[in-house]
């Protein structure tokens, strides 16, 4: 009986579909950005030999599934507790996405995020209580106040950077808290609480399932707007310029050499993100019907920072997932009391100590560790010119490389069997000129070897001193000297190179 063949390894699954090779495929990009909606690559299927389109980046699929789950889960359960928790998740996630835009894209270590949110919330809330402006106008006022706040905060960034700028923005939040506390118009008489703000959903509907669902949908839409702004800025011209400048330690000098006004582009990103934070502050005020000093609290700021650290600094998906985890712990496990905060702190500390960039940097870290162990294991059981292992076959897209390695191995085995004292003596007697068939074939094989680590003759003094060196194969990198021995003639140096190549052939 024939045995069933055992499958070794597996291919990485990627969505693919057949295409018509006679038609030109046009890539679609997000409006206002340089980023394609889907990263697609055309190739021939190695099994069917037909043209197909492959989705090389599966992030859009994960984003679609995640956002769809975030939308449908509270609507399906229809619990007031779930509506409240997921509404907070959406608002905090939107704030963290904008904070990620400031820290990651703009590269500013700003802790004035909540101060900007608070300015938008209190400014729009005050106008709503005093002049009864509608909630759409509140959102516009919050965006204007946030953008103005961002422009003011960005001015010191031209002089300060790093820790000093972070301390300045951190003190700004405390200044705003004291200002609100001492202002009667902003709720100072009620310890900073401002009530009576016009709500985005009428209060009489909030006691019904329809009203709660609509209220949650507004929070979800606010998150989508924040993500759209992030993609527009980070994937647009400004984000590309700032990422290009960030490739050098001397950001401003490198950016100037590229023709990029670094401070201008960074200030633009900061103002856009701050305007969106002010918009979110006004939305928060109309979402809950008021605001409080919690927006300026250090506890909430550190909690938002823990969300970003756990999810992954500088990544929008990390900001959203980190927010889901932290808010889920603090809002769901209320019976744990202060131990909830301890658990969040432990998770943040573990992310810093054991991961490179939170949860979304863990995948690349695990793959690197796995590849390193895989390389060590394969190095122990194979040699340089050995055939590929069965586990390596699924990773090699061009199968001709496997056939080439098999041919290379068989060729070296045959050449190795030809090595004899007579062959070596023949080369020593006449390194150049006509040789026997076997020696000529061996020399031709040696001459076709790749440039890296290839032995050559180096002339120190013409007609007097020669040495054997190995080429680096890299432009600008000099060859390395393999030994200290010097040869008086060119024929002796040629034969020394031949002996080294024969020894390598015997060893591998």
Secondary structure in CASP SS format (residue, H / E / C, confidence):
PFRMAT SS
TARGET T0000
AUTHOR 0000-0000-0000
METHOD secondary structure of the structure
MODEL  1
X C 1.00
X C 1.00
X C 1.00
X C 1.00
X C 1.00
X C 1.00
X C 1.00
X C 1.00
X C 1.00
X C 1.00
X C 1.00
X C 1.00
X C 1.00
X C 1.00
X C 1.00
X E 1.00
X E 1.00
X E 1.00
X C 1.00
X C 1.00
X C 1.00
X C 1.00
X C 1.00
X C 1.00
X C 1.00
X C 1.00
X C 1.00
X C 1.00
X E 1.00
X C 1.00
X C 1.00
X C 1.00
X C 1.00
X C 1.00
X C 1.00
X E 1.00
X C 1.00
X C 1.00
X C 1.00
X E 1.00
X E 1.00
X E 1.00
X E 1.00
X E 1.00
X C 1.00
X C 1.00
X C 1.00
X C 1.00
X C 1.00
X C 1.00
X E 1.00
X E 1.00
X E 1.00
X E 1.00
X E 1.00
X C 1.00
X C 1.00
X C 1.00
X H 1.00
X H 1.00
X H 1.00
X H 1.00
X H 1.00
X H 1.00
X H 1.00
X H 1.00
X H 1.00
X H 1.00
X H 1.00
X H 1.00
X H 1.00
X H 1.00
X H 1.00
X H 1.00
X H 1.00
X H 1.00
X H 1.00
X C 1.00
X C 1.00
X H 1.00
X H 1.00
X H 1.00
X H 1.00
X H 1.00
X H 1.00
X H 1.00
X H 1.00
X H 1.00
X H 1.00
X H 1.00
X H 1.00
X H 1.00
X H 1.00
X H 1.00
X H 1.00
X H 1.00
X H 1.00
X H 1.00
X H 1.00
X H 1.00
X H 1.00
X H 1.00
X H 1.00
X H 1.00
X H 1.00
X C 1.00
X C 1.00
X C 1.00
X C 1.00
X C 1.00
X C 1.00
X C 1.00
X H 1.00
X H 1.00
X H 1.00
X H 1.00
X H 1.00
X H 1.00
X H 1.00
X H 1.00
X H 1.00
X H 1.00
X H 1.00
X H 1.00
X H 1.00
X H 1.00
X H 1.00
X H 1.00
X H 1.00
X H 1.00
X H 1.00
X C 1.00
X C 1.00
X C 1.00
X H 1.00
X H 1.00
X H 1.00
X H 1.00
X H 1.00
X H 1.00
X H 1.00
X H 1.00
X H 1.00
X H 1.00
X H 1.00
X H 1.00
X H 1.00
X H 1.00
X H 1.00
X H 1.00
X H 1.00
X H 1.00
X H 1.00
X H 1.00
X H 1.00
X H 1.00
X H 1.00
X H 1.00
X C 1.00
X C 1.00
X C 1.00
X C 1.00
X H 1.00
X H 1.00
X H 1.00
X H 1.00
X H 1.00
X H 1.00
X H 1.00
X H 1.00
X H 1.00
X H 1.00
X H 1.00
X H 1.00
X H 1.00
X H 1.00
X H 1.00
X H 1.00
X H 1.00
X H 1.00
X H 1.00
X C 1.00
X C 1.00
X C 1.00
X C 1.00
X C 1.00
X C 1.00
X H 1.00
X H 1.00
X H 1.00
X C 1.00
X C 1.00
X C 1.00
X E 1.00
X E 1.00
X C 1.00
X C 1.00
X C 1.00
X C 1.00
X C 1.00
X C 1.00
X C 1.00
X H 1.00
X H 1.00
X H 1.00
X C 1.00
X C 1.00
X C 1.00
X H 1.00
X H 1.00
X H 1.00
X H 1.00
X H 1.00
X H 1.00
X H 1.00
X H 1.00
X H 1.00
X H 1.00
X H 1.00
X H 1.00
X H 1.00
X H 1.00
X H 1.00
X H 1.00
X H 1.00
X H 1.00
X H 1.00
X H 1.00
X H 1.00
X H 1.00
X H 1.00
X H 1.00
X H 1.00
X H 1.00
X C 1.00
X C 1.00
X H 1.00
X H 1.00
X H 1.00
X H 1.00
X H 1.00
X H 1.00
X H 1.00
X H 1.00
X H 1.00
X C 1.00
X C 1.00
X C 1.00
X C 1.00
X C 1.00
X H 1.00
X H 1.00
X H 1.00
X H 1.00
X H 1.00
X H 1.00
X H 1.00
X C 1.00
X C 1.00
X C 1.00
X C 1.00
X H 1.00
X H 1.00
X H 1.00
X H 1.00
X H 1.00
X H 1.00
X H 1.00
X H 1.00
X H 1.00
X H 1.00
X H 1.00
X H 1.00
X H 1.00
X H 1.00
X H 1.00
X H 1.00
X H 1.00
X H 1.00
X H 1.00
X H 1.00
X H 1.00
X H 1.00
X H 1.00
X H 1.00
X H 1.00
X H 1.00
X H 1.00
X C 1.00
X E 1.00
X E 1.00
X C 1.00
X H 1.00
X H 1.00
X H 1.00
X H 1.00
X C 1.00
X H 1.00
X H 1.00
X H 1.00
X H 1.00
X H 1.00
X H 1.00
X H 1.00
X H 1.00
X H 1.00
X H 1.00
X H 1.00
X H 1.00
X H 1.00
X H 1.00
X C 1.00
X C 1.00
X C 1.00
X C 1.00
X H 1.00
X H 1.00
X H 1.00
X H 1.00
X H 1.00
X H 1.00
X H 1.00
X H 1.00
X H 1.00
X H 1.00
X H 1.00
X H 1.00
X H 1.00
X H 1.00
X H 1.00
X H 1.00
X H 1.00
X C 1.00
X H 1.00
X H 1.00
X H 1.00
X C 1.00
X C 1.00
X H 1.00
X H 1.00
X H 1.00
X H 1.00
X H 1.00
X H 1.00
X H 1.00
X H 1.00
X H 1.00
X H 1.00
X H 1.00
X H 1.00
X H 1.00
X H 1.00
X H 1.00
X H 1.00
X C 1.00
X C 1.00
X C 1.00
X C 1.00
X H 1.00
X H 1.00
X H 1.00
X H 1.00
X H 1.00
X H 1.00
X H 1.00
X H 1.00
X H 1.00
X H 1.00
X H 1.00
X H 1.00
X H 1.00
X H 1.00
X H 1.00
X H 1.00
X H 1.00
X H 1.00
X H 1.00
X H 1.00
X H 1.00
X H 1.00
X H 1.00
X C 1.00
X C 1.00
X C 1.00
X C 1.00
X C 1.00
X C 1.00
X C 1.00
X C 1.00
X H 1.00
X H 1.00
X H 1.00
X H 1.00
X C 1.00
X C 1.00
X C 1.00
X C 1.00
X C 1.00
X C 1.00
X H 1.00
X H 1.00
X H 1.00
X H 1.00
X H 1.00
X H 1.00
X H 1.00
X H 1.00
X H 1.00
X H 1.00
X H 1.00
X H 1.00
X H 1.00
X H 1.00
X H 1.00
X H 1.00
X H 1.00
X H 1.00
X H 1.00
X C 1.00
X C 1.00
X H 1.00
X H 1.00
X H 1.00
X H 1.00
X H 1.00
X H 1.00
X H 1.00
X H 1.00
X H 1.00
X C 1.00
X C 1.00
X C 1.00
X C 1.00
X C 1.00
X C 1.00
X C 1.00
X H 1.00
X H 1.00
X H 1.00
X H 1.00
X H 1.00
X H 1.00
X H 1.00
X H 1.00
X H 1.00
X H 1.00
X H 1.00
X C 1.00
X C 1.00
X C 1.00
X C 1.00
X C 1.00
X C 1.00
X C 1.00
X E 1.00
X E 1.00
X E 1.00
X E 1.00
X E 1.00
X E 1.00
X E 1.00
X C 1.00
X C 1.00
X C 1.00
X E 1.00
X E 1.00
X E 1.00
X E 1.00
X E 1.00
X E 1.00
X C 1.00
X C 1.00
X C 1.00
X C 1.00
X C 1.00
X C 1.00
X C 1.00
X C 1.00
X C 1.00
X E 1.00
X E 1.00
X C 1.00
X C 1.00
X C 1.00
X C 1.00
X C 1.00
X E 1.00
X C 1.00
X C 1.00
X H 1.00
X H 1.00
X H 1.00
X H 1.00
X H 1.00
X H 1.00
X H 1.00
X H 1.00
X H 1.00
X H 1.00
X H 1.00
X H 1.00
X H 1.00
X H 1.00
X H 1.00
X H 1.00
X H 1.00
X H 1.00
X C 1.00
END
